[in-house]
C-alpha cells in the first residue's frame, strides 16, 4: 500500500478535497471547485470544533482520500456517544487499492478512542458500490434516512 499518512486537513488540502468531492455524478451537481471560499470558511468552522475531524490520506505528498468524522454525545442508548462518517472520497487513481478500507478503519479506531459506542454513516441510494463496500466492512443498512433541504 506504500507510505500512507492520515492527518488533519489543512487549507492547502482544500482544492484537492473539493476536486474529489466533485469527481462523481452527484458531487458534480453540488460542488463548486472554482470557488473555494465557502470550503475554506467551512474548514475554519470544522477546525474550531473539537467534535469534528476532517482528515486526508496522503501518499507521496499527494492527497488521495478524505473523510469527515463527527463525534456526537447523546442521551439515547444509555447516554451513548456515537460518530458519523461523512464525505468519504477516494481519488479515482486509488479506487480498489484498499485505501477506502484504511480510511474507514481509521475512523472506527478514532471513534473508539473518543469513547463512541456506535459508528454510523449514510450513503446516497444511488451509490450501490459504496453500499457493498460498507457492508463488507460490517456496517448494516438498518435505518431509512430522510433529508430536508433548507
C-alpha positions in Angstrom: 0.0 0.0 0.0 3.0 2.2 0.2 3.7 5.0 2.6 0.4 6.5 3.7 -0.3 9.2 6.2 -3.8 10.0 7.6 -3.7 13.5 9.1 -6.0 16.5 9.8 -6.8 18.5 6.6 -5.3 22.0 6.2 -6.3 24.9 4.0 -3.7 23.8 1.5 -5.6 20.5 1.1 -8.9 22.1 0.3 -8.6 22.3 -3.5 -7.7 18.6 -3.7 -10.5 17.6 -1.3 -13.1 19.6 -3.3 -11.9 18.1 -6.5 -12.5 14.6 -5.1 -16.0 15.7 -3.8 -16.9 16.9 -7.3 -15.5 13.8 -9.1 -18.7 11.8 -9.3 -22.2 12.3 -10.8 -23.7 13.5 -7.5 -20.8 15.7 -6.5 -20.6 17.3 -9.9 -24.1 18.7 -9.3 -23.4 20.1 -5.8 -19.8 21.1 -5.6 -18.1 24.2 -6.9 -14.3 23.7 -7.3 -13.9 27.1 -8.9 -15.0 28.9 -5.7 -13.0 27.7 -2.7 -14.2 30.5 -0.3 -17.1 28.6 1.2 -15.0 25.5 1.7 -12.2 27.4 3.4 -14.8 29.0 5.7 -16.2 25.6 6.5 -12.7 24.3 7.3 -12.3 27.1 9.8 -15.6 26.0 11.5 -14.6 22.4 11.5 -11.1 23.1 12.8 -12.6 25.1 15.7 -14.9 22.3 16.8 -13.2 19.5 18.7 -16.0 17.1 17.8 -15.1 17.4 14.1 -12.3 15.5 12.4 -11.7 16.3 8.7 -8.8 14.2 7.6 -6.9 13.4 4.4 -5.0 10.4 3.3 -1.6 11.5 1.8 0.7 9.3 -0.2 3.9 10.8 -1.8 2.8 14.3 -0.8 -0.5 13.9 -2.7 -4.0 13.9 -1.2 -5.6 10.6 -2.3 -8.5 10.3 0.1 -10.6 12.2 2.7 -13.4 11.8 5.2 -15.1 13.7 7.9 -15.8 12.1 11.3 -18.2 13.8 13.7 -18.5 12.8 17.3 -21.9 13.3 18.9 -22.6 12.9 22.6 -26.2 11.8 23.3 -28.8 10.7 25.8 -30.2 7.7 23.9 -28.7 4.3 24.2 -28.0 5.0 27.9 -26.1 8.2 27.2 -24.0 6.7 24.3 -21.6 8.8 22.2 -21.8 8.0 18.5 -19.8 9.1 15.5 -20.9 9.8 12.0 -18.7 9.2 9.0 -19.4 11.6 6.1 -17.9 12.7 2.8 -15.7 9.6 2.2 -13.9 10.1 -1.1 -11.0 8.3 -2.7 -9.1 9.7 -5.6 -10.0 7.9 -8.9 -6.4 6.6 -9.3 -6.6 4.9 -5.9 -10.0 3.2 -6.0 -9.8 -0.5 -5.4 -6.4 -0.2 -3.7 -7.6 -0.8 -0.2 -7.3 2.9 0.7 -11.1 3.2 1.5 -10.8 0.4 3.9 -7.8 2.0 5.6 -9.7 5.3 6.0 -12.8 3.7 7.4 -10.7 1.6 9.8 -9.0 4.9 10.9 -12.5 6.4 11.6 -13.6 3.4 13.6 -10.4 3.4 15.6 -10.7 7.1 16.2 -14.3 6.6 17.3 -13.2 4.1 19.8 -10.6 6.4 21.2 -13.3 9.1 21.5 -15.4 6.7 23.6 -18.1 6.1 20.9 -20.4 3.1 21.2 -21.7 3.3 17.7 -20.4 4.4 14.3 -23.0 5.3 11.7 -23.0 6.7 8.1 -25.4 7.4 5.3 -24.9 6.8 1.6 -27.0 8.0 -1.3 -29.4 5.4 -2.6 -27.7 5.5 -6.0 -24.2 4.6 -4.6 -24.7 0.8 -4.8 -20.9 0.1 -5.0 -20.4 2.1 -1.8 -23.2 0.1 -0.1 -21.5 -3.2 -0.9 -18.2 -1.7 0.4 -19.7 -0.6 3.7 -21.4 -4.0 4.2 -18.1 -5.8 3.6 -16.7 -3.7 6.5 -19.5 -4.8 8.8 -22.0 -2.0 8.5 -25.7 -2.9 8.2 -28.4 -1.0 6.4 -30.5 -0.8 9.5 -32.4 2.6 9.1 -34.1 4.7 6.4 -32.7 8.2 6.2 -34.5 11.4 5.4 -33.3 14.9 4.4 -35.0 18.2 4.2 -33.2 20.9 2.1 -33.3 24.3 3.8 
